[in-house]
């Protein structure tokens, strides 16, 4: 059995599609990977119809033999939402999903089956970035997908799962920017399992928004280094080597230049991050 937790802040127009695709989840014949699945949408600080859009799917989940719980919190905080979702979870195996993620039918069952082991485990699917509307974002996305961390690792971008022994490695989620990085770096490579099923999510649109997202990612990693210096060594293992960078440059020079320019612009006092986080979709 598995609980799926979806923190959602102003996700009207996105959460419905996310849930509809989860409703299409399937397990291999004879498998109990999805038996009694619980999905928890944690609407937090929403000023739109996120909660109502999610609640409209409750009957469809019941028809599938699954539970859909919708929590509506006043405060807008992903970390508070994650902790509230954990508190409401009925099952020890957990999958955490962003509200704009599109899962494929086999993803959740494959993660659930992979997490069915006594030793600590972290699992994720194969990420695919949906086609961007702007040239810069599209080329950035295609280059990013080729980085070793994305292409061969278990990045957990937008979707990751942990079992009971893995979840026991930390208490509540701390107030950090990069919750996915915080979780991932609690696991050694041999404890991380990639499943073949894919999922997709949208890349942020436009050069300025790419800079803001990259700056936020860098700030999140630095925050974790200060909060948990014991995780610092593990956080370096995903960086590409010089040889890998040269290979990527030869393969996609335009993508490399866009990616590198974004990384350099992050250090400049332009495209400053806003007080309220926005995805830039």
C-alpha positions in Angstrom: 0.0 0.0 0.0 1.2 3.5 -0.8 0.3 7.1 0.0 0.8 9.8 -2.7 1.3 13.3 -1.3 0.7 16.3 -3.7 1.5 19.8 -2.2 -0.4 22.3 -4.3 -0.2 26.1 -4.2 -2.5 27.9 -6.7 -2.6 24.9 -9.0 -6.0 25.4 -10.6 -5.8 24.1 -14.1 -3.0 21.8 -13.3 -4.1 19.6 -10.3 -7.0 18.2 -12.2 -4.8 16.8 -15.0 -2.3 15.5 -12.5 -5.1 13.6 -10.6 -6.7 12.4 -13.8 -3.4 10.8 -14.9 -3.0 9.2 -11.5 -6.5 7.8 -11.9 -5.1 6.0 -15.0 -2.5 4.2 -12.9 -2.3 0.5 -13.3 -0.4 -2.4 -11.8 0.7 -5.7 -13.4 -1.8 -8.5 -13.2 -1.6 -10.1 -9.8 0.2 -7.2 -8.2 -1.1 -5.4 -5.1 1.2 -2.4 -5.6 -1.8 0.0 -5.9 -4.2 -1.8 -3.5 -5.7 0.7 -1.1 -3.7 3.6 -2.6 -4.3 6.9 -0.8 -3.8 10.2 -2.6 -3.5 13.4 -0.5 -3.7 16.8 -2.1 -2.5 19.5 0.3 -3.8 22.8 -1.0 -1.8 25.5 0.8 -2.4 29.2 0.7 -4.5 28.9 -2.4 -6.3 31.9 -3.8 -8.0 29.9 -6.6 -10.1 26.7 -7.0 -7.3 24.2 -6.5 -9.1 22.4 -3.6 -12.4 22.3 -5.4 -10.8 21.0 -8.6 -9.2 18.2 -6.7 -12.4 17.4 -4.7 -14.3 17.0 -8.0 -12.3 13.8 -8.6 -13.1 12.2 -5.2 -15.9 9.9 -6.6 -13.6 8.6 -9.4 -11.0 7.6 -6.9 -13.6 5.8 -4.8 -14.7 3.9 -7.9 -11.1 2.7 -8.3 -11.0 1.5 -4.7 -8.6 4.3 -3.8 -8.9 7.2 -1.4 -8.6 10.9 -2.2 -8.1 13.3 0.7 -8.0 17.0 0.2 -6.5 19.2 2.9 -7.0 23.0 2.6 -4.4 24.9 4.6 -4.4 28.7 5.0 -0.7 29.1 4.9 1.2 28.9 1.6 4.2 26.7 2.3 5.3 23.6 0.5 7.2 22.4 3.5 4.1 22.8 5.8 2.1 21.0 3.1 4.6 18.1 3.0 4.5 17.7 6.7 0.7 17.9 6.8 0.5 15.3 4.0 2.9 13.0 6.0 0.7 13.4 9.1 -2.4 12.4 7.1 -0.7 9.5 5.3 -2.1 6.0 6.1 0.8 4.0 4.5 4.5 3.8 5.2 5.5 3.8 1.5 5.3 7.4 0.3 5.4 9.1 -3.1 5.7 12.9 -3.3 4.5 14.5 -6.5 4.4 18.1 -7.7 1.0 19.2 -8.9 2.0 20.0 -12.5 3.5 16.5 -13.0 2.1 14.1 -15.6 2.6 10.5 -14.6 2.4 7.6 -17.0 0.2 4.6 -16.1 2.9 2.3 -14.8 4.9 4.9 -12.7 3.3 4.7 -9.3 3.0 0.9 -9.3 6.6 0.5 -10.3 7.8 2.9 -7.6 5.5 1.1 -5.1 6.9 -2.4 -6.0 10.5 -1.1 -5.9 10.0 0.4 -2.4 8.6 -2.9 -1.1 11.8 -3.9 0.8 13.0 -3.7 4.4 16.2 -1.8 3.8 16.1 2.0 3.1 15.1 2.8 -0.5 14.5 5.8 -2.7 12.9 5.4 -6.1 12.0 7.6 -9.1 11.0 7.3 -12.7 12.6 8.6 -15.9 11.9 12.4 -16.2 10.9 14.0 -19.5 10.5 17.7 -19.9 7.5 18.8 -21.9 8.1 20.9 -25.0 8.7 24.5 -24.1 7.1 27.4 -26.0 10.2 29.6 -26.1 13.4 28.7 -28.0 15.7 29.4 -25.1 13.7 27.2 -22.7 13.4 24.4 -25.2 17.2 24.3 -25.9 18.0 24.6 -22.2 15.6 21.8 -21.4 17.1 19.4 -24.1 20.6 20.1 -22.8 19.6 19.6 -19.2 18.1 16.3 -20.0 21.5 15.1 -21.3 23.3 15.9 -18.1 24.5 12.6 -16.5 22.5 13.4 -13.4 19.3 13.5 -15.4 20.1 10.9 -18.1 21.5 8.1 -16.0 20.8 8.9 -12.3 17.6 9.0 -10.2 17.0 12.7 -10.1 13.6 12.6 -8.5 12.7 16.0 -10.1 9.0 16.5 -9.3 8.4 12.8 -8.3 10.2 10.7 -5.7 9.3 7.9 -3.4 10.7 6.5 -0.2 9.9 3.4 1.9 9.4 3.3 5.7 13.1 2.7 6.5 14.1 5.5 4.2 11.5 7.9 5.6 12.8 7.2 9.1 16.1 9.0 8.2 14.6 12.4 9.0 11.7 13.6 11.1 9.6 16.5 9.8 10.7 18.2 6.6 12.8 21.2 7.6 12.1 24.7 6.3 14.3 24.4 3.2 13.9 25.5 -0.4 15.0 22.2 -2.0 13.0 19.5 -0.4 13.8 17.0 -3.2 17.5 17.6 -2.8 17.2 17.3 1.0 15.6 13.9 0.7 17.7 12.6 -2.1 21.0 13.2 -0.3 19.9 11.0 2.6 20.5 8.0 0.3 23.6 6.4 -1.0 23.7 5.5 -4.7 23.1 1.8 -4.0 19.9 2.7 -2.2 18.5 4.7 -5.1 16.4 2.8 -7.7 15.3 4.1 -11.1 12.2 2.5 -12.6 11.6 2.5 -16.4 8.3 4.3 -16.4 8.4 8.0 -17.3 6.8 11.2 -16.2 6.8 14.8 -17.5 6.7 18.3 -16.2 6.9 21.8 -17.8 10.1 23.8 -17.9 10.0 27.4 -16.8 9.6 29.8 -19.8 12.0 32.5 -20.7 15.6 33.4 -20.0 14.8 35.5 -16.9 12.7 32.8 -15.3 15.3 30.2 -16.0 17.9 32.4 -14.2 15.5 32.7 -11.2 14.8 29.0 -11.0 18.6 28.2 -11.3 19.4 30.7 -8.6 16.7 29.2 -6.4 18.2 25.8 -7.0 21.7 27.0 -6.1 20.3 28.7 -3.0 18.5 25.6 -2.0 21.7 23.5 -2.2 23.7 26.0 -0.2 21.0 26.1 2.4 21.2 22.3 2.8 25.0 22.5 3.1 24.7 24.9 6.0 21.8 23.0 7.6 23.2 19.5 7.2 27.0 19.7 6.6 27.1 15.9 7.0 25.3 15.7 3.6 27.7 18.0 1.8 30.0 15.3 0.4 27.1 13.4 -1.1 25.8 16.6 -2.7 28.8 16.8 -5.0 28.5 13.4 -6.6 26.0 14.6 -9.3 28.2 17.2 -10.9 29.4 16.4 -14.4 33.1 15.8 -15.0 35.2 18.0 -17.3 35.2 15.2 -19.9 31.4 15.0 -19.7 31.1 18.7 -20.1 33.3 18.7 -23.2 31.2 15.8 -24.7 28.0 17.8 -24.1 29.6 20.9 -25.7 30.4 19.0 -28.9 27.1 17.3 -29.0 25.0 20.5 -28.4 27.0 23.7 -28.5 23.9 26.0 -28.6 22.3 24.2 -25.6 25.6 24.3 -23.8 26.0 28.1 -24.3 22.4 28.7 -23.1 22.9 26.5 -20.1 26.3 28.1 -19.2 24.9 31.6 -19.8 22.1 31.0 -17.3 24.5 29.6 -14.8 26.8 32.7 -15.1 23.9 35.2 -15.0 22.7 33.7 -11.7 25.7 35.4 -10.1 24.8 38.8 -11.4 22.4 41.3 -9.7 19.7 41.0 -12.5 16.5 38.9 -12.8 16.3 39.0 -9.0 14.0 36.4 -7.4 10.6 37.7 -6.3 9.4 37.6 -2.7 6.7 35.1 -3.6 7.9 32.1 -5.5 6.4 31.6 -9.0 7.2 28.7 -11.4 7.3 31.0 -14.4 5.1 28.7 -16.5 
